[in-house]
Amino acid sequence: MALDPAPSGGGFMLDLASYALFADLRQEQCCQLLDQHRVLRFMAGRPLLHEQDDGQGLFLFRQGIAKVRSIDVEGQEVVLSLLGPGDLCGEMAILQGAPRSADVICLTDCELVLLRAAPFQALLHQEPRLALALARLEARRLQNLNRRFVRRESSAAARLLQVLEDLATRTAPEAPPTAPIPPLPQRELAALSGLARETASRTLVRLRRQGLVEQMPGGRLRLVNGEQRGGRG
């Protein structure tokens, strides 16, 4: 991991209000949140947060994709959600005053902004619009988590297609399901889908043959559009 302090002027400048969560904040409130922030860069495969770590700050994703995961009583990885540009993580530990509740692992190289907990907590008490925006964020995450667990009863093809769509839409804010997906090891695609590695590999080959998934240069994948998927299904 490389850690770079953000320069105070002339170099890195973060437009915090360009992110949906902070869009309703005034300039001085954004400056309050950015007090003593840091820019962090993590390589793919590196942990960003560990379960049971102290919650000393929260992270805003600028680039890259990460997974939020926990380990069950049988030692199996359970992927809870995916995070990408514009997403926030680490806020639950701050809100609850408790250790981190899950691991966050970078699936690709990631760049994040570390925000201090104290200004964030203070602004939550002062600005109802920020509190409401955060509540909406948590509601969306709960919906996505419910969908992920319901999906466990679906076919291997349906599960893998949904994971690929989730990855595509995490590549950038407002990214479409057909956006190119960064290359990931097949073991990661299997873990994200809740499938055995061999099953995920066979399923991906079948989806490519059916024209539902396109192989792109550099190991990237891309889903065809929804109409084509529906027509071929």
N, C-alpha and C positions, 0 to 999 in steps of 0.2 A: 504494500500500500504506500502511495506517495501522498503526503499532505502538503498543500500549498496555501499559505495565508493569502486572502484576497487583498490586493492593493487598495489603498484608500482613495486613489484617484488616478485617472489617466489610463488605467489598464482594465482589469475585469470590472464591469459594472452590471449588476443584476437588476433587471426590471421586475421586481417582485409582483407588481400589480398585473403583469401579463399572465400570471398563473391564476387559474380559476378560483382557487381557495382564497386568494388575497385580492381579488379584483375590486372589491368594494372599499378597500382601505385607502386612506389619504396618504399623500407622500410622506408626511412626517411619521405616520404610523408604520409605513414600510421601513423607513430609516430606523425606527425603534426596534423592529424585528431583526434588522441586519446589523445591529450593534455587535461588533467583534465576531462576525460570522467567519467561517472558514470554507474554502473550497477543497473537497476531498476527491481523490481519484483512486479507484479500486480496479484491479485486474479481474478478469473473468475467473470464477471459481473461488474467489476470496470471500470470507465472511465479512459482512458489514456490521451486523449486530449478532450477539449471542444471547440465547435465552438465559434469563437470570442476571444479565448485566444490569448495572445501575442505569437509570434513565437520566442522563445528564444533558441531553439535547435532542433535537429532532432533525430529520434529514429531508431535504427537498431534492428530488431527482431532477437533474438537468439532462443527462444522457444515460442510455443504457437500460437494461432490464434486469430485475432481480426477483427471486422467489422468496416468499415467506413460508417457512416450514417449521414443523415440530416433529419430534420423534415419539411414536406411541410406545405402549408398555412392552410390545414385542420387538422393539428396536427398529421398526419400519418408519421410513420417512413419509410424512403426510404433508403435502403441499396445500397451503391454505389460500394463497393468492399470489398474483404477479404484480409487480410495481414497475412503472416506467416514467418517462419524462412528465413532470407536472404532479407526480404523486408524492405523498408525504409518508414518512414512516418514523416510528419512535414516539409518536405523540401519545399513545395509550399509556405508556409507562409514566409519562409526565402528568397526564390527567389523573391517573390512579395513585401516583406517588408510590409505585411498586416497581420491582425489577421487570426487565423485558420479558414478554410472554412467549416469544418465538425467536427463532433464528432468521436472519435475512442474509441470503447468499447471492452474490452477483452471478448472473448467467452470462453476461457479456461485460466488457469493460464499462465501468460506470463513472460518472462525474456527478457529485452531489454538493449541496450547500448545507453545512452544519449550522443550525440556528440555536442560539442559547435558549434554555428552558425558561428562565425568569422573564425576559421580555414577552415571550409568547403567552405565558400564564397571565401576566399583567394585562395584556391586550385582550385576552379572552374575557376578562372581567369588565373591561371598559367598552368593548365593541360588540354589541349583540349580533351584528351581521357576520362577524368572524366566527362566533360561536355557532350560528345557524349554518354557515357554510361548512364548518367542521362536522356538525351533526349530519348534514346531507352526505358528506364524504363517508362517514361511518355507516350510514344506512345503505349506500351503494355497495360498500364492502361486504356488509352482511348479506345482501341480496346475492352477490357474486359467490360468497361462501356457500349459501344454501344451494345455488345452482350447481356448484362444484360437487357437492355431496349427492345431490339428486342424479347427477351425471354418472355416478359410479355404477348405476344399474343399466347404463346404455351399452351398446355394442362397442367393440374396440375401435371400429372405424369412426363412429360418432364421437367417441371420447377424444380420439386423436385429432379429428377435424376441429373440434371445439377448442382444444388446446392451441392448435396452430392459429385459429382466429384470435384467441386471447393474446397470443404473442404478437401477432400483426398489429392489433389495435393498441398495444403498449409501446410500439416503437416511437411514437410521437403523439402529442395531443391531437385528438380528432383524426388519427390515422384510420384508414378504412380497413376492413377485414382482408382486402387483397394486397395490402402493403407487403413488400418483401420482408421476410423473417430472417433475422441474423442466424448464421450457422451455429447450431448447438449439437453437442454430442448426443447420440441416440439414447444413451442412458438417461440424459436429462429429459428428453421427450417422453421416454417411458415413465420416469418418475412423475412428471407433470400430469401424465394421463392416467396414472395409477395402474399401469400395465407392466407385465414382465418385459424385459428388454427384447427378447426374441419375438414376442407378440407385437410389440411396437414396430420392430424392424420389418416384419412380414406385412403388417398392416400398411405401413408407409409405402412399401413397394407396390402393394395392390392399389393404393390410392393414386399413385403416380401412373400406373398402367391404365387406370380408369379415367385419367385426365382430370381428376379432382384436385391434384396438387402438382405444381410445376417445379421442376428442379432448375435452379438458376445458377449462373457462374458464381464461383467462390463458396459453394456449398449452401447458398441461401435457398429457401423454399418460398413458394407463393401459392396461396389458394386461388383457384379460379373464382369468378364472380358467383354470387348466390344463385342466380338464375340457372347458370350452367350446372352448379352442384345439384340443384333441385331436379333439373331435367335428367341428370345422369343417375340420380339416386334411385 
